[in-house]
Amino acid sequence: MKDRLNKMMRFSASIVAGFILISQTGVAQQSLEELANGEHRSESNKVRNEFRHPVETLNFFGIKPDMTVVEISPGGGWYTEIIAPYLKDNGQYIGAAYDVESKVKYYSNSAKKFAQKLSAHPELYSKAKISVLQAPEKLDFAEENSADLVVSFRSAHGWARDKFADKVFAAIYKAVKPNGIFGLVQHRAGMQNPKDVSGKLGYLKQDDVIKLAEKAGFRLIEQSEINANSKDTKDYKGGVWTLPPSYRLKDKDREKYQAIGESDRMTLKFVKPAAK
């Protein structure tokens, strides 16, 4: 009788645990796929899914709903719309945005718009936090060893162009936990084009980016061709912004660039090794 009672109690406990798990990961937790195609996203943003592969990219980086994730330079919040709601219930989203007090209007306006976007939709972003990454002065965007995952999308060329890439990579390394992940997506230069790979045209050599991350202390553990695009010839005078969604040349040859799609991109996964 006692054994039977113990079995029933264990069975009941497993059912309760199962319901808790379902409520945390099924009912309350929207999937990345649902969020990427959610009604809260504009059609123009959802169209970009075809080229940016957000679900595959975030899964490749190993995102989980209970993580602390920092997004570097979130811009208009294209990825924020997916990551922040995904972490809302069990994790923490931090957008390391530009400085709202920057004397450069582009940076201050970008920061204001990002803050307004988040405050306008508390149902999605009420638990999201905003910090400041305004290189080269303001680099303490997260506490040391606090982030499970730091992600950067198409920003590294700006750091290289302005000659403070080393400082930004070092700051990211400082923020990531031991055994934590740094996931990076960046416009990728080819063997021949563009001739200028300083970042001025938006493209960087993959080997150069890996060396920058390794210099900071990271170790490359995996790379993916999720965001590759063999149609990208990388020989545009206007740089990567000739392609969609920027269309720097406006209507000139628009159909040509539309057929190419967004840029060819490296997708790199680094780990911060734990101290021996």
Contacts in CASP RR format, 6 or more apart in sequence:
PFRMAT RR
TARGET T0000
AUTHOR 0000-0000-0000
METHOD contacts of the structure
MODEL  1
MKDRLNKMMRFSASIVAGFILISQTGVAQQSLEELANGEHRSESNKVRNE
FRHPVETLNFFGIKPDMTVVEISPGGGWYTEIIAPYLKDNGQYIGAAYDV
ESKVKYYSNSAKKFAQKLSAHPELYSKAKISVLQAPEKLDFAEENSADLV
VSFRSAHGWARDKFADKVFAAIYKAVKPNGIFGLVQHRAGMQNPKDVSGK
LGYLKQDDVIKLAEKAGFRLIEQSEINANSKDTKDYKGGVWTLPPSYRLK
DKDREKYQAIGESDRMTLKFVKPAAK
24 65 0 8 1.000
24 89 0 8 1.000
24 90 0 8 1.000
25 65 0 8 1.000
28 89 0 8 1.000
29 65 0 8 1.000
29 86 0 8 1.000
29 89 0 8 1.000
29 90 0 8 1.000
30 85 0 8 1.000
30 86 0 8 1.000
32 54 0 8 1.000
32 55 0 8 1.000
32 58 0 8 1.000
32 59 0 8 1.000
32 63 0 8 1.000
32 82 0 8 1.000
32 86 0 8 1.000
33 55 0 8 1.000
35 81 0 8 1.000
35 82 0 8 1.000
35 85 0 8 1.000
35 86 0 8 1.000
36 46 0 8 1.000
36 49 0 8 1.000
36 54 0 8 1.000
36 55 0 8 1.000
36 82 0 8 1.000
37 46 0 8 1.000
37 49 0 8 1.000
38 46 0 8 1.000
40 81 0 8 1.000
40 85 0 8 1.000
40 121 0 8 1.000
40 124 0 8 1.000
41 81 0 8 1.000
44 245 0 8 1.000
45 78 0 8 1.000
45 81 0 8 1.000
48 78 0 8 1.000
48 245 0 8 1.000
48 262 0 8 1.000
49 55 0 8 1.000
51 227 0 8 1.000
51 229 0 8 1.000
51 244 0 8 1.000
51 261 0 8 1.000
51 262 0 8 1.000
52 78 0 8 1.000
52 153 0 8 1.000
52 227 0 8 1.000
52 262 0 8 1.000
53 226 0 8 1.000
53 227 0 8 1.000
54 79 0 8 1.000
54 82 0 8 1.000
56 226 0 8 1.000
57 185 0 8 1.000
57 224 0 8 1.000
57 226 0 8 1.000
57 227 0 8 1.000
57 267 0 8 1.000
58 82 0 8 1.000
58 83 0 8 1.000
58 151 0 8 1.000
60 222 0 8 1.000
60 224 0 8 1.000
60 226 0 8 1.000
60 267 0 8 1.000
60 269 0 8 1.000
61 149 0 8 1.000
61 151 0 8 1.000
61 181 0 8 1.000
61 183 0 8 1.000
61 269 0 8 1.000
62 149 0 8 1.000
62 181 0 8 1.000
63 69 0 8 1.000
63 83 0 8 1.000
63 86 0 8 1.000
63 149 0 8 1.000
64 148 0 8 1.000
65 86 0 8 1.000
65 87 0 8 1.000
65 89 0 8 1.000
65 90 0 8 1.000
65 91 0 8 1.000
66 87 0 8 1.000
66 90 0 8 1.000
66 91 0 8 1.000
67 87 0 8 1.000
67 91 0 8 1.000
67 92 0 8 1.000
67 148 0 8 1.000
67 149 0 8 1.000
68 91 0 8 1.000
68 92 0 8 1.000
68 94 0 8 1.000
68 146 0 8 1.000
68 147 0 8 1.000
68 148 0 8 1.000
68 149 0 8 1.000
69 83 0 8 1.000
69 87 0 8 1.000
69 91 0 8 1.000
69 92 0 8 1.000
69 93 0 8 1.000
69 94 0 8 1.000
69 147 0 8 1.000
69 148 0 8 1.000
69 149 0 8 1.000
69 150 0 8 1.000
69 151 0 8 1.000
70 94 0 8 1.000
70 95 0 8 1.000
70 96 0 8 1.000
70 131 0 8 1.000
70 141 0 8 1.000
70 142 0 8 1.000
70 147 0 8 1.000
70 149 0 8 1.000
70 150 0 8 1.000
70 151 0 8 1.000
70 175 0 8 1.000
71 79 0 8 1.000
71 80 0 8 1.000
71 83 0 8 1.000
71 93 0 8 1.000
71 94 0 8 1.000
71 95 0 8 1.000
71 96 0 8 1.000
71 150 0 8 1.000
71 151 0 8 1.000
71 152 0 8 1.000
71 153 0 8 1.000
72 95 0 8 1.000
72 96 0 8 1.000
72 133 0 8 1.000
72 141 0 8 1.000
72 150 0 8 1.000
72 151 0 8 1.000
72 152 0 8 1.000
72 153 0 8 1.000
72 155 0 8 1.000
72 168 0 8 1.000
72 172 0 8 1.000
73 96 0 8 1.000
73 97 0 8 1.000
73 98 0 8 1.000
73 133 0 8 1.000
73 152 0 8 1.000
73 155 0 8 1.000
74 80 0 8 1.000
74 95 0 8 1.000
74 96 0 8 1.000
74 97 0 8 1.000
74 114 0 8 1.000
75 97 0 8 1.000
75 98 0 8 1.000
75 110 0 8 1.000
75 114 0 8 1.000
76 110 0 8 1.000
76 113 0 8 1.000
76 114 0 8 1.000
76 117 0 8 1.000
77 114 0 8 1.000
77 117 0 8 1.000
78 153 0 8 1.000
79 151 0 8 1.000
79 153 0 8 1.000
80 93 0 8 1.000
80 95 0 8 1.000
80 114 0 8 1.000
80 117 0 8 1.000
80 118 0 8 1.000
80 125 0 8 1.000
80 128 0 8 1.000
81 124 0 8 1.000
83 93 0 8 1.000
83 151 0 8 1.000
84 93 0 8 1.000
84 118 0 8 1.000
84 124 0 8 1.000
84 125 0 8 1.000
84 128 0 8 1.000
85 124 0 8 1.000
85 125 0 8 1.000
87 93 0 8 1.000
87 127 0 8 1.000
88 124 0 8 1.000
88 125 0 8 1.000
88 126 0 8 1.000
88 127 0 8 1.000
88 128 0 8 1.000
92 127 0 8 1.000
92 129 0 8 1.000
93 125 0 8 1.000
93 127 0 8 1.000
93 128 0 8 1.000
93 129 0 8 1.000
94 128 0 8 1.000
94 129 0 8 1.000
94 130 0 8 1.000
94 131 0 8 1.000
94 141 0 8 1.000
94 142 0 8 1.000
94 147 0 8 1.000
95 114 0 8 1.000
95 128 0 8 1.000
95 129 0 8 1.000
95 130 0 8 1.000
95 131 0 8 1.000
95 141 0 8 1.000
96 131 0 8 1.000
96 132 0 8 1.000
96 133 0 8 1.000
96 141 0 8 1.000
96 142 0 8 1.000
97 110 0 8 1.000
97 111 0 8 1.000
97 114 0 8 1.000
97 115 0 8 1.000
97 130 0 8 1.000
97 131 0 8 1.000
97 132 0 8 1.000
97 133 0 8 1.000
98 107 0 8 1.000
98 108 0 8 1.000
98 110 0 8 1.000
98 111 0 8 1.000
98 114 0 8 1.000
98 132 0 8 1.000
98 133 0 8 1.000
98 134 0 8 1.000
99 107 0 8 1.000
99 108 0 8 1.000
99 111 0 8 1.000
99 132 0 8 1.000
99 134 0 8 1.000
99 138 0 8 1.000
100 108 0 8 1.000
100 111 0 8 1.000
100 112 0 8 1.000
100 115 0 8 1.000
100 132 0 8 1.000
101 108 0 8 1.000
102 108 0 8 1.000
102 111 0 8 1.000
102 134 0 8 1.000
107 134 0 8 1.000
111 132 0 8 1.000
114 130 0 8 1.000
115 130 0 8 1.000
117 125 0 8 1.000
118 125 0 8 1.000
118 128 0 8 1.000
118 130 0 8 1.000
119 125 0 8 1.000
131 141 0 8 1.000
131 142 0 8 1.000
132 138 0 8 1.000
132 141 0 8 1.000
133 139 0 8 1.000
133 141 0 8 1.000
133 168 0 8 1.000
133 171 0 8 1.000
135 159 0 8 1.000
135 162 0 8 1.000
135 164 0 8 1.000
135 167 0 8 1.000
135 168 0 8 1.000
135 171 0 8 1.000
136 162 0 8 1.000
136 164 0 8 1.000
136 167 0 8 1.000
139 167 0 8 1.000
139 168 0 8 1.000
139 170 0 8 1.000
139 171 0 8 1.000
140 171 0 8 1.000
141 171 0 8 1.000
141 175 0 8 1.000
142 150 0 8 1.000
142 175 0 8 1.000
143 175 0 8 1.000
144 174 0 8 1.000
144 175 0 8 1.000
145 174 0 8 1.000
145 175 0 8 1.000
145 176 0 8 1.000
145 177 0 8 1.000
145 178 0 8 1.000
146 175 0 8 1.000
146 177 0 8 1.000
147 175 0 8 1.000
147 176 0 8 1.000
147 177 0 8 1.000
147 180 0 8 1.000
148 177 0 8 1.000
148 180 0 8 1.000
148 181 0 8 1.000
149 176 0 8 1.000
149 180 0 8 1.000
149 181 0 8 1.000
149 182 0 8 1.000
149 183 0 8 1.000
150 172 0 8 1.000
150 175 0 8 1.000
150 176 0 8 1.000
150 181 0 8 1.000
150 182 0 8 1.000
150 183 0 8 1.000
151 182 0 8 1.000
151 183 0 8 1.000
151 184 0 8 1.000
151 185 0 8 1.000
152 172 0 8 1.000
152 182 0 8 1.000
152 183 0 8 1.000
152 184 0 8 1.000
152 185 0 8 1.000
152 186 0 8 1.000
153 185 0 8 1.000
154 185 0 8 1.000
154 186 0 8 1.000
154 187 0 8 1.000
154 265 0 8 1.000
155 186 0 8 1.000
156 165 0 8 1.000
156 184 0 8 1.000
156 186 0 8 1.000
156 204 0 8 1.000
156 209 0 8 1.000
156 212 0 8 1.000
157 186 0 8 1.000
157 187 0 8 1.000
157 199 0 8 1.000
157 201 0 8 1.000
157 202 0 8 1.000
157 203 0 8 1.000
157 204 0 8 1.000
157 240 0 8 1.000
158 165 0 8 1.000
158 199 0 8 1.000
158 202 0 8 1.000
159 165 0 8 1.000
159 168 0 8 1.000
159 169 0 8 1.000
160 198 0 8 1.000
160 199 0 8 1.000
160 204 0 8 1.000
160 208 0 8 1.000
160 212 0 8 1.000
161 198 0 8 1.000
161 199 0 8 1.000
161 200 0 8 1.000
161 202 0 8 1.000
165 212 0 8 1.000
166 212 0 8 1.000
166 215 0 8 1.000
166 216 0 8 1.000
169 212 0 8 1.000
169 213 0 8 1.000
169 215 0 8 1.000
169 216 0 8 1.000
169 218 0 8 1.000
170 216 0 8 1.000
172 182 0 8 1.000
172 216 0 8 1.000
173 182 0 8 1.000
173 216 0 8 1.000
173 217 0 8 1.000
173 218 0 8 1.000
173 272 0 8 1.000
176 182 0 8 1.000
176 272 0 8 1.000
177 272 0 8 1.000
178 272 0 8 1.000
178 273 0 8 1.000
178 274 0 8 1.000
178 275 0 8 1.000
179 271 0 8 1.000
179 272 0 8 1.000
179 273 0 8 1.000
179 274 0 8 1.000
180 271 0 8 1.000
180 272 0 8 1.000
181 269 0 8 1.000
181 270 0 8 1.000
181 271 0 8 1.000
181 272 0 8 1.000
182 213 0 8 1.000
182 218 0 8 1.000
182 269 0 8 1.000
182 270 0 8 1.000
182 271 0 8 1.000
182 272 0 8 1.000
183 267 0 8 1.000
183 268 0 8 1.000
183 269 0 8 1.000
183 270 0 8 1.000
184 209 0 8 1.000
184 213 0 8 1.000
184 266 0 8 1.000
184 267 0 8 1.000
184 268 0 8 1.000
184 270 0 8 1.000
185 227 0 8 1.000
185 265 0 8 1.000
185 266 0 8 1.000
185 267 0 8 1.000
185 268 0 8 1.000
186 204 0 8 1.000
186 209 0 8 1.000
186 265 0 8 1.000
186 266 0 8 1.000
186 268 0 8 1.000
187 202 0 8 1.000
187 203 0 8 1.000
187 204 0 8 1.000
187 240 0 8 1.000
187 263 0 8 1.000
187 264 0 8 1.000
187 265 0 8 1.000
188 203 0 8 1.000
188 204 0 8 1.000
188 205 0 8 1.000
188 206 0 8 1.000
188 228 0 8 1.000
188 263 0 8 1.000
188 264 0 8 1.000
188 265 0 8 1.000
188 266 0 8 1.000
189 197 0 8 1.000
189 203 0 8 1.000
189 204 0 8 1.000
189 205 0 8 1.000
189 206 0 8 1.000
189 234 0 8 1.000
190 203 0 8 1.000
190 205 0 8 1.000
190 234 0 8 1.000
190 264 0 8 1.000
193 233 0 8 1.000
193 234 0 8 1.000
193 235 0 8 1.000
194 201 0 8 1.000
194 203 0 8 1.000
194 234 0 8 1.000
194 235 0 8 1.000
194 236 0 8 1.000
194 239 0 8 1.000
197 203 0 8 1.000
197 204 0 8 1.000
197 205 0 8 1.000
197 208 0 8 1.000
201 236 0 8 1.000
201 238 0 8 1.000
201 239 0 8 1.000
201 240 0 8 1.000
202 239 0 8 1.000
202 240 0 8 1.000
202 241 0 8 1.000
203 234 0 8 1.000
203 239 0 8 1.000
203 240 0 8 1.000
203 263 0 8 1.000
206 223 0 8 1.000
206 266 0 8 1.000
206 268 0 8 1.000
209 266 0 8 1.000
209 268 0 8 1.000
210 220 0 8 1.000
210 268 0 8 1.000
213 220 0 8 1.000
213 268 0 8 1.000
213 270 0 8 1.000
214 220 0 8 1.000
217 272 0 8 1.000
217 273 0 8 1.000
218 270 0 8 1.000
218 271 0 8 1.000
218 272 0 8 1.000
219 270 0 8 1.000
219 271 0 8 1.000
219 272 0 8 1.000
219 273 0 8 1.000
220 268 0 8 1.000
220 269 0 8 1.000
220 270 0 8 1.000
221 269 0 8 1.000
221 270 0 8 1.000
221 271 0 8 1.000
222 268 0 8 1.000
222 269 0 8 1.000
223 266 0 8 1.000
223 267 0 8 1.000
223 268 0 8 1.000
223 269 0 8 1.000
224 267 0 8 1.000
224 269 0 8 1.000
225 267 0 8 1.000
226 267 0 8 1.000
227 264 0 8 1.000
227 265 0 8 1.000
227 266 0 8 1.000
227 267 0 8 1.000
228 264 0 8 1.000
228 265 0 8 1.000
229 260 0 8 1.000
229 261 0 8 1.000
229 262 0 8 1.000
229 263 0 8 1.000
229 264 0 8 1.000
229 265 0 8 1.000
230 264 0 8 1.000
231 259 0 8 1.000
231 260 0 8 1.000
231 261 0 8 1.000
231 264 0 8 1.000
232 243 0 8 1.000
232 260 0 8 1.000
232 261 0 8 1.000
232 263 0 8 1.000
232 264 0 8 1.000
233 260 0 8 1.000
234 240 0 8 1.000
234 263 0 8 1.000
234 264 0 8 1.000
236 242 0 8 1.000
236 243 0 8 1.000
238 248 0 8 1.000
238 249 0 8 1.000
239 248 0 8 1.000
240 246 0 8 1.000
240 263 0 8 1.000
241 248 0 8 1.000
242 248 0 8 1.000
242 249 0 8 1.000
242 257 0 8 1.000
243 257 0 8 1.000
243 260 0 8 1.000
243 261 0 8 1.000
243 262 0 8 1.000
243 263 0 8 1.000
244 257 0 8 1.000
244 258 0 8 1.000
244 261 0 8 1.000
244 262 0 8 1.000
245 262 0 8 1.000
247 254 0 8 1.000
247 257 0 8 1.000
249 257 0 8 1.000
END
